Structure formats: structure tokens, C-alpha cells
């Protein structure tokens, strides 16, 4: 397969959408700083979560020495290699952190007991340490993603078998560090929006949702990658069925994490944990919570049980888009109730930030993909991958 030289039009279109979206969001910072920043945080958490989850999936494939997904791997490598871009896109959150996090500046009216709890967390929740941790997360993610992509591309040129071994070692060795960094990032960027809330499952909840999003994005990219020198032409029904199985399995895993967090908080009934769910699952936010349960678990569970459905390209594409949209609502539900406790109040900055960050991420992915083969052409297990299911 020759190098991919197309995709210029969608790359430029995505870049234009991203530039306009980010510019409009920048105006939102001037008009309504706090609400626009919450919209930006929601968009950032959605797209960055998918990128980190892509890196975790890539590491898991290398750790297990999986052969069937080799034909899919280059797209996943490129998705994971967008993380340096997110380090740059994180700057507005860093600059505007005082508008997002109550542990910065003067605390809101709280009881004496809650003020003491908040004060005890100052050693961890302070801007310098928080910023250093965030830089460390991006440093780890970017280094691992870049090395895996570069070694894979170098193998296209040299065919060295040792590069496969290097990828296996790095994928397996870095997997715990990458996953722990994602868990701690969820605490720093999302859970600390309500610093009195405590959940040992929160990181797994964000990871499981983002992981389904990464799988859905890979599935969508695979079904759309049709044409000369695009890897989608090499994907068969068995590959699609396996992607569908992953979507099914991790939709169930997301439901397990969601229920585990809810059940532990419900049964403990602690006053510093219950308000998180009272805000999101009662009153005006209740229909959103019910929609998430149905959209992220019940509907995919019954649809993805069918093997013929998973093998059919168009119907699997529809399911991938559905799960990506459900993940949008889920991420919005995690972030926005903090700034809109009275109920769901979509803001134009939510849309502009989502399009801005997403457009930039898609354009960056296509830019990194251009000029290279869309499959690891000299991977020793590519032939087995192409014959998967025969």
C-alpha cells in the first residue's frame, strides 16, 4: 500500500471549523468567562479523553501481542499521537482555573466542617502543584504515543523486527503509568470541580466512557476510510464484528462502573458524596441522567448482541455515531451541572468549544496521517491480520 496523500479537503475543512469554533469560544471568554470556560472544559474532557483512551487501547493491543487489529493500528496510533495538541489546548483551562475551581481564591459559603475538609486538601489542590501534575500527564502521554507512532512508521521503511518487540515492551510497560495518569487527571480536572465530593470509582467512570468513545471513533474512522490507499478497504466482516464486540463489552463495563459508583454512594449515604448525585439525578437534570443510562447501556446492549449487525458496515457506523453522541451528553452531564444547578441550560459556548477543539483534533490527526501508509505495511503480522476470520 502506498502512502496516503489525500484527505487535504477534510483536513482544511476541519481546521477551519476548529479555528472558527475556538475564536467564537474566545469571544465567549470575554462575554461570560465562567460559563464559557465550563463549556470549554466539557469539550476538552470529551476529545482529550478519547485521545488518551486511544493510547490505552493501543498499549493493551501491544501488551497482548494481538495480531488481528494490526490493519487498524495505524489509525489508532495517529489518534493517540494528537496528545501534544491537547497540551496546547489545555492552556485556557490553566489560565482560567480560578473561574472553574472553588478551591482557588475565596471559598463559597460553607459550613465550618466543610471548610476544614477543604483546607485539608490544600496541599494537593493548589495551582502550582495542579499545573505541574497536568504537565506531567501530558509529558507521559505524548512521549509514549509519539514513540509508538515513530517506531511503527520506521518499520514501514526498514522492516526491522526489533521494532515490533520495542512496541510490545513500551505498550505493556507504559500501560499502568498511562492509565494512572488518566485516573489522576480525571480527579484534577473534573472531580475537583466539587472538591468535597469523594469517589474511588470516578477515574474508572471517566475512563470507561472515554474508552467506548475511542472505540466508536476508531470504528467510525474505519468505516469511512474507503478509497485508494485507505486501510478501510482491507477491513473485513470479522474485523468489524470484533470492533462491535469491543463496543458491546465496554458499554457493559461503563454500566458496571456507573452502577458501582452510584451503589457505593447510595449505600454509604455520606453527606459529602450524596449531593453530587442529588444535583445530577434529581429535578431538572433527572431526564438527562435517564437518557444517559438508556443511550450508553440499554440500547447498545440489545443492538450489539446481533453478530450480523456488527458485521454490517453501515449499521455499525450508525451505532458508533450514536455512542459518540451519548458520550457527549455524558461528559456534559459530568461538567455543566456545577455551573447550571437549576437544570440543563445549553450554552452556545458549549457548541463552539466542542466544534473548536474537535475540529482542531481531527485536522491534526489527518495532518499526521498524510504522507504515510495507513497500515503498518511491514509489520510481521499484517498478513495474519488481513486473513482474520478466514
Secondary structure, 3 states (H helix, E strand, C coil): CCCCCCCHHHHHHHHHHHHHHHHHHHHHHHHCHHHHHHHHHHHHHHHHHHHHHHHHHHHHHHHCCCCCCHHHHHHHHHHHCCHHHHHHHCHHHHHCHHHHCCCCCCCCCCCHHHHHHHHHCCCCCCHHHHHHHHHHHHHHHHHHHHHHHHHHHHHHHHCCCHHHHHHHHHHHHHHHHHHHHHHHHHHHHCHHHHCCCCCCCHHHHHHHHHHHHHHHHHHHHHHHCCCCCCHHHHCCHHHHHHHHHHHHHHHHHHHHHHHHHHHHHHHHCCHHHHHHHHHHHCHHHHHHHHHHHHHHHHHHHHHCCCHHHHHCHHHHHHHHHHHHHHHHHHHHHHHHHHCCCCCCCCCHHHHHHHHHHHHHHHHHHHHHHCCCCCCCCCCCCHHHHHCCCC
